[in-house]
Each structure stands twice: as C-alpha cells, then as structure tokens.
Amino acid sequence: MATTRESTREQREAKLDELHERLTSAVEQLVSGEDWRRALAFAARFRARSFSNTLLIWAQHAGAYEAGRVPDPMPSYVAGYRQGQGLGRQVEKGQSGYMILAPVTGRFATATPSDPESWRRLGKGEKPRPGEVVRSKMITAKPAYVWDASQTAGDPIPEPPAPKLLEGEAPVGLWDGLAGLVEERGFTVLRVPHEGMIHGANGVTDYTAKTVAVRENMDPAAQVKTLAHELGHVLLHGPDQEDARQHRGIGEVEAESAALMIGAAHGMDTSGYTIPYVSTWAARVDGKEPVEIVKATGERVRKTALAILDQLDTVQVANGTPPGLDRDTPQHGHAAREPRRVEPFPEPEAQMASATPAIQRQGL
C-alpha cells in the first residue's frame, strides 16, 4: 500500500515538474511588447483562469495545432472531462488533454483571525470550536486536465453574442462604465482638449488632486483605452496600495496590460498599442528573476481586469468557459478519467520596491 502511494506521489510530482518547465518556457518567450500583447489578448478570452494556466493552455494548444490535432490555432472553450460530458460532449479518441495546475485546499480555523500563527487546519469532518472563524486556503497544487471544444464531439455549444466594434469607435457604454468606476474611487474624470495640457501624455492620474484626465483629440477607441489604463493606475498604484512603492516601468506595464485585457474582452483591436519590452522592465528589478516578475504581474493584471469587467454592463467576448457550464457546480455523468473540477491556480504577487510618483503618465 505504501509503495502504491509513493508511486502515485512520484507521478504527481513528475507531472508538476513538467508543468513548471512548460510554464517557464512559455513565460520566457514573452520577451517583447508584441508577445506580451498577444499573451494578454489571449488571457482576456480565457480570463476565468489564472495567468499561469492561460499560458499553459496557450502553449499546449499551439503544439496540438502544429501537430494537426486541432483545426484552429486559437482555442475556443475549455473544460474538464466530466464538465464536457455534463454539456453533452465527449472527448474524441486520440485527443490529449491540456495539463494545468489545480489547487488543493484545506479548511483552517482560528478564534483570532488577525494572528497568522493561530490558524490550525481542520481534519476531515472536523467542526470548528465555538467562536472560531473558518477559511479555505490553498495548501498545494495538483495536475488537472482540460480539453478544447474542438477536441470533443456532441451537442452544439451555444455562442453568446459577440461585441462588434467599428474602426476608431469605442464599445457602447464602455466609457461611461469605466468613468463610473473611477468616480467610485473618489476621482474626477476630466476630458482635456489636447496633450499639451497633461504633459504630452494621453492620460494622467493625479493622486493628490484626485483627478483622471484624458485628452480628447484622439479617436473614441483610444480615449476609452486610455481611461482603462488610468483606471488601472487608480486601482493598482495609489499611495494607499500595499505595494505602491514599485518600479515605475512595472507600474506602466501593469496599467497598460489591464487596459489591453479590458479592450480585448470587448473585441477592441489592440494591435496599434505598444507595451514596453518585458525584458527591459523586468531586468531592472533587483533580486527578481524576469520569469517570476512576468508571472506575478500577469496574474495581478488578470485579477484587476477581471474585477473591472465584472462590474461593467457592456457586451463582452466569452471568457473561455463553455456557455451553460457552472465551474463551481460538480457535473454528473459517466465516470471521469480526469479530475472533475479545474479551478484557477492563484499565483503569488511579487513585492517590488522603488518610488512611484504622485502622478502616473501614460505617455503612449
């Protein structure tokens, strides 16, 4: 029995090592602004999953496409084996799943939540003591598998309405929605006639004056993208944020990356926008490996963009989960060959130190 458990543990660890190598390889390929832009546009279409799992799906689907196992270079929807069966679809013979990371969680209890040392893990079926607070925390990760819809056959997957954007125009309602979120944080949104009024930038966030200014002499699509960028600064880089003191270049990339994801989720063509070279800003942070920074920044950006998108009433592209599938509800059907549930794998956020000025400029 012990030998069997050891063998299972070794197999799991081997798969986790393989996942780590795949993820590291995928991140190391993000060496330019164009590569980063494509990665974020892809993540916007699969925003229900962590940035790490998005990259793993991206890399493995690209390999499947090159091998001729899938018809399109871009995945459509992905789901676990049983989840697909719950939608009336079956994995086709010979199709390998995309291995991703799924969290293993445990229940912890304490009577003093503010004391990090006081939390104790509850055993299976164990109830908390009177007055204790219970929370679930991730304790490790395990390999899990998902398949793209093109690797399955069965009932058709309904397509939700897709946003349609005219060249130069902004998605309907997006400016008002973003402006409302800026104002909820106590900032005033200003539209200024030209960049000369805001230091030559497209937009400026002033934390002291509590204003967000965007120049009007741009196309509506560029204006709304700039407003999304500045909202990223408001949410991520204010002086009241825990990691407000970070490298200026990383702050700009985070804000622009969030804007790109918001735009991509609304069908906006972001090909004309520029992101600084990832290798440049990552290499400037002492004590951190570029791969580590990219992974942490990607997940931080994804969470921020997702929080914004969840509060908007605008029409958005699908998020990579098949319509009709509730990923939090176990699916019933035939016995599963693979894990039934696949949840996002939270990445730790990097802590980076350097001064952040009171005013953030977009300057693109």
N, C-alpha and C positions, 0 to 999 in steps of 0.2 A: 504493500500500500504506500509506504514511504517512498519507494523507488518511483512509483507512478506519479506521485505528487511532485517529486523532484524533477522528473522528466517534463511534466506539464509546466512547471515554473521555468525551467530552462528554455522550453519552446516559446513561452511568452516573452521572456527576456530577449531571446534572439529576434523575435518579431519587433519588439520595442527598439532594439538596436538598429534594425533595418529601417524602421520608421524614422528614427533620428537621422540616419545617414541620408535618407531621401529628402527629409525636410531641410537639412543643412545644405544639401546640393541645390535644392530649389531656391533657397534664400540667397546662396552665393551667386546665383545667376542674375539677381536683381542689382546689377552694377550701374545701371544708367537710369536717367529720368524716364526714358521711354519704356524700359522694362518695368519700372515701378508703376507707371501709369497703367500699363496693361494688367499688372497684378491687381491693382486697386479696382479697375473696371470689372475684372472678373470677380473679385471679392464682393462687389456691390450686387452681383447677380446671385451670389451664394452667401448673403450676409447673415443667414441663420446659423452659420457655422463659424468656428473660430478662424482666425487668420492662418494659423498653422495647418488646420485641416483643409482650409481652402487651397493652400499651396500644394498639399499632398494630393488632393483631388485633381487639381490642375495638372500636375506633373504626370500622374498615372494615366489620366485620360489622354494626354498628349502621346504617351507611349502606346496606348491602345489604338489611337488613331493612326499612328505611324505603322503599326503592325497590321492595320486593316480590320481590326475587331469592332470598331465603331464607325459610323458613316460620317460624322461631323467632328471638326476639330474642337468645338465648344460643347461642353456638357449642357444638358437641358435641365433635368431634375435628378436628384439622387436620393436614394432611400435604402434602408436596411432590408434584409431578405424578407423578414416577416412583414415589415411595413409595406413592401411591394405587394406581397400576397394579399394584405388587407385591402389594397386598392384594385385587386383582381388582376394582378400582373405576376408573371413568373420569370425568373432568370433563365435566359436561353442557354442551352448546352454549350459548354466551352468558354463561357464568359466569366472571367475572373473579377472578383470584387476589388474595389479600391480600399486599401487598408488605411485607416485613420486612427486617431487617438480618442478613446472614450474614457471619461473619468470614473474612478471607483470612489464612492463617497462613504462616509461613516457618520453616525449621529453622535454629537457631543453635547454635554450638559454642564451647566455651572450655575451657582447662585450669585456669582459676581462677574457678569459679562465683561466688565471693564478690565479685569485682570486676565491677561492672556495665558498665564500659567495655571489658572484654576480650571480650565476646561478638561473634562475627562470623557473618554469615549464610552458610549453605552454598548453593552453586549446585545446580541440578537434577542429581541423581545423584551429587553430591559426597559423599565419605565424610569423616568426622572424622579428625583426626590421632590418633596413639596417645596415650592418656591424656586425651583431651578428653571432656567431657560434652555431650550434645546435648539440646536442648529445643525444643519448638514454641512460637512466640509469635505473637500476632495482630499483623499489620502494617497492616491496613486493613480496610474493610468493603465489601461489595457488596450490591446489592439482590437479594433472592430472593423466591420466592412460595410461599404455601401456600393450600390450599383447605379449607373446612369440609366435613365429611362430607355435609351436606345439599346441597352443590353438586355432588355426584358420584352416580353410579348404578352398581350392580353387586352383587357378593357382599355379603351382610349382614355388618355389623361386630358381633362378639360383645360383649355387655355384661358387664363384670365385676360381681361382687356389690357392692351399694351398702350403706353403713352405715345402720342405722336407729336413730334416737335418740328416746327418749321425752322428753316435755317435762320439763325440770328434771333429767333424769338425764344422766350422763356416758357417753361411749362406753366400751364394755367394754375394760378393760385400759389405758386411756389414762393414768389417774393413776399406776399402777404403772410404766408405761413412762417417763413424764416424771420421776417421782421417781428412778428408776434413773439417768437421765442427769444429774440434779442431783447425786446422790451420787457419780457417777463423777468429778465435778469437785471432790470433796473437801468438799462441803457437806452439812449435815444438814437433812433436811426435818422441819419441826415443824408440827403442827396445833394451833392455839390456840383456846380457846372463843369468843372474841369480839374485835372490832376494837379495843376499849379496851386490849388487851394489845400491840397493834402500831401505836400512834399513830393510831388511827382508820382505818387502811388495810385493804384486802382482803388484801394480802400485802406482805411486806417481805423484801428481800435484804440481809443484813448481811455485808459482805466481811471485816470484822475478825473477827467471831465465826464466820464460815463457816457461817451458817445461812440457811435459806429458810423463812419462816413464812407459813402461810395460815390464815385464820380459818375455823372450822367452821360458823358459823351462817349459811351460805349453801347454796343447792341444790348438789348434786354437780356439775352442769354448770358453775356459776360457780366452784366450787372448782378444778376441773381447768383452766378457762380462766385463772384467777389463777396457778396453778402454771406454766402455759405462759408467762405473762407474766414471772414471776420467773426462769424458765429463760432467757428471752431476755436479762434483765439479767446473769445469770451468764455467758453466752456472749459478750455484746457489750460489757459496760460495767465489767468488773472492773478493778482498778487495774493489772493486768498486761497489759491490752489496749493496743495501739499508740495508739488514739485514745480512751483513757479520758477525756481532758480534752475534753469536748464540752459543748454546750449541754444543760442538764438537760431542757428540753422535748423536744428531739430524742431524747434517750435514752428518755424515757417513751413517745413515739410509736413508736419502733423496737420496744420491748418489747411494747407492746400490739398493734402491727401483726403481729409474729411470732405472737402468741397468736391473733389473728384468723385468720391463714392456717392455723395448725395446727388450729384449731377447724373452719374451713370445709372443710379436707381430710378431716374426719371427719363431715361432714354436720351440724355443730352450727349452730343458728340464732344468729347473732351480732347480730341486729338490735337487741337491747336494750343493746348495749355502746356506749360513747361514746369517740370519739377526739378529742383537741383539734383545733381548726381548724388545717388545714395552713398557711393563710396567716399565722396568728398566730405559730407557732413558726418558720416559715421566714423571716419578716420580721425576726426578732430576731437573726439571724446576720449579722454584718457581713462585707462583702466577698463574699457569695454571693448569686446570684440564686435566688429561690424555685423556679423550674423546675429549676435544676441540683441543688438540695438534694433535691427530691422524687424526681427520677430516681435519684440516688445512694442515697438512703435506701431507695427501693423495691427496688433490686437487692440492697442489703445485707440487707434484711429477707428477701427471697426466698431468698437463699443460706443464711441462718441457719435459716429454717423448713424448707427442703429438707433440710439436714443433720440436723435433728431428726427429720423424718418418715422419712428413710431408715433410721433406727436403731430405729424402732418396729415392733412386730409386729401392730399394730392394723389393722382393716379400714378402708381409706381410699377416697375417691372417685377416679375416674380422673384422670390428670394431663394430659389433652388430647392425648396421643399415641394413635392407634388401637391397640387390643389386637392383638398379633401383629406389630407393626412395631418393628424394632430400628433406631432412627435412626442408629446408628453403623455399620450394615452397608449398603453400597450395594445398591440394589434393581435387579433386572434386568427388562427388558421392552422395550416399544416405545421408539423414540427419544423423548427428552423435549423438550418445548417450553420448559421452565423448568429452573432449577438442580435437580440431583438431590438434593443434601443441604442441609438447613437446620438450622443449629446455633444455640444461644443466642448472643446478642451481648453480651459482658461490658461492663458499664458501669463507669467509674472510680468509686471510692468517694470521697466528699467528706471532706476533713480539716477538722474543725470544732473550734475551741478555746474552752473555758470549763471551769470547775471542775465535776467530778462528785463529789457527796458520797459518803462511805463507805457510806451506807445509801440504797437506792433504794426509794421508796414508790410503790405503785400508786395508791392514793387514789381509786379509781373506785367 
